[in-house]
C-alpha cells in the first residue's frame, strides 16, 4: 500500500472517531483559560474533568479565592470532576 493511501485512511478514521464524541480533561487556571473553557462548553463540548491550581489567598485580606476556571465550573450547572 502506498504512503498516500495510508495517510488518507488514517485521516478518515480520525474523522469518524471525532464525530462519536470527544472526552478530554481540561488543564488551565488563569482567566484566559476560563474564556477558552467557556467557549468549549458553549460549543457543546464540556470536559470530563478539570485540572487547575488550588484555591489561593488574594488581596490584602488574603481571602481564599478559587481560580477563574474553577469558578466557571462552579457557577455552571455541569457536573465535572475538579
Sine and cosine of phi, psi and omega as CSV:
sin_phi,cos_phi,sin_psi,cos_psi,sin_omega,cos_omega
0.00,0.00,0.68,-0.73,-0.04,-1.00
-0.97,0.25,0.31,-0.95,-0.01,-1.00
-0.89,0.45,-0.59,0.81,0.00,-1.00
-0.90,0.43,-0.65,0.76,0.01,-1.00
-0.92,0.39,-0.62,0.79,0.04,-1.00
-0.90,0.43,-0.66,0.75,0.03,-1.00
-0.88,0.48,-0.74,0.67,-0.02,-1.00
-0.89,0.45,-0.60,0.80,-0.01,-1.00
-0.92,0.39,-0.67,0.74,-0.01,-1.00
-0.94,0.34,-0.56,0.83,0.02,-1.00
-0.92,0.39,-0.71,0.71,-0.01,-1.00
-0.92,0.40,-0.56,0.83,0.05,-1.00
-0.92,0.40,-0.61,0.79,0.01,-1.00
-0.92,0.39,-0.62,0.78,0.00,-1.00
-0.90,0.43,-0.63,0.78,-0.02,-1.00
-0.93,0.36,-0.57,0.82,0.01,-1.00
-0.95,0.32,-0.49,0.87,0.03,-1.00
-0.94,0.34,-0.60,0.80,-0.04,-1.00
-0.92,0.38,-0.40,0.92,0.01,-1.00
-0.92,0.38,-0.63,0.78,-0.02,-1.00
0.61,-0.79,0.69,-0.72,-0.05,-1.00
-0.96,-0.27,0.80,-0.60,0.12,-0.99
-0.94,-0.34,0.78,-0.62,-0.03,-1.00
-0.58,-0.82,0.31,-0.95,0.08,-1.00
-0.94,-0.33,0.79,-0.61,-0.04,-1.00
-1.00,-0.04,0.80,-0.60,0.06,-1.00
-0.94,-0.34,0.87,-0.50,0.02,-1.00
0.06,-1.00,0.43,-0.90,-0.02,-1.00
-0.73,-0.69,-0.73,0.68,-0.15,-0.99
-0.95,0.31,0.08,-1.00,0.00,-1.00
-0.85,0.53,-0.61,0.79,0.03,-1.00
-0.85,0.53,-0.68,0.73,0.02,-1.00
-0.92,0.39,-0.57,0.82,0.02,-1.00
-0.91,0.42,-0.60,0.80,0.03,-1.00
-0.90,0.44,-0.70,0.71,0.01,-1.00
-0.90,0.43,-0.70,0.71,0.01,-1.00
-0.88,0.47,-0.65,0.76,0.02,-1.00
-0.88,0.48,-0.67,0.74,0.03,-1.00
-0.90,0.43,-0.63,0.78,0.04,-1.00
-0.91,0.42,-0.67,0.74,0.02,-1.00
-0.91,0.42,-0.68,0.73,0.03,-1.00
-0.89,0.46,-0.49,0.87,0.01,-1.00
-0.99,0.15,0.01,1.00,0.02,-1.00
1.00,0.10,0.41,0.91,-0.01,-1.00
-0.82,-0.58,0.93,0.36,0.02,-1.00
-0.95,0.32,0.53,-0.85,0.00,-1.00
-0.97,0.26,0.36,-0.93,0.08,-1.00
-0.97,0.24,-0.52,0.86,-0.01,-1.00
-0.43,-0.90,0.25,-0.97,-0.02,-1.00
-0.76,-0.65,0.71,-0.70,0.07,-1.00
-0.86,-0.51,0.84,-0.54,0.01,-1.00
-0.53,-0.85,0.13,-0.99,0.04,-1.00
-0.92,0.39,0.37,-0.93,0.03,-1.00
-0.95,0.33,0.27,-0.96,0.06,-1.00
-0.86,0.51,0.64,-0.77,-0.06,-1.00
-0.79,-0.61,0.44,-0.90,0.12,-0.99
-0.95,0.33,0.69,-0.72,-0.05,-1.00
-0.76,-0.65,0.62,-0.78,0.10,-0.99
0.99,0.12,0.00,-1.00,-0.04,-1.00
-0.90,0.43,-0.59,0.81,-0.02,-1.00
-1.00,0.09,-0.03,1.00,0.04,-1.00
0.81,0.58,0.77,0.64,0.04,-1.00
-0.98,0.22,0.79,-0.62,-0.01,-1.00
-0.92,0.39,0.85,-0.52,-0.09,-1.00
-0.77,-0.63,0.74,-0.68,0.06,-1.00
-0.96,0.28,0.41,-0.91,0.04,-1.00
-0.91,0.42,0.33,-0.94,-0.05,-1.00
-0.83,0.56,-0.62,0.78,-0.01,-1.00
-0.93,0.36,-0.59,0.81,0.03,-1.00
-0.93,0.37,-0.62,0.78,0.06,-1.00
-0.89,0.45,-0.65,0.76,0.00,-1.00
-0.87,0.49,-0.72,0.69,0.00,-1.00
-0.93,0.37,-0.63,0.78,0.02,-1.00
-0.90,0.43,-0.60,0.80,0.00,-1.00
-0.98,0.19,-0.36,0.93,0.04,-1.00
-0.99,0.11,0.23,-0.97,-0.02,-1.00
-0.99,-0.13,0.31,0.95,0.00,-1.00
-0.99,0.12,0.55,-0.84,0.07,-1.00
-0.98,-0.19,0.99,-0.12,-0.04,-1.00
-0.82,-0.58,0.72,-0.69,0.03,-1.00
-0.94,0.35,0.77,-0.64,0.01,-1.00
-0.94,-0.35,0.00,0.00,0.00,0.00
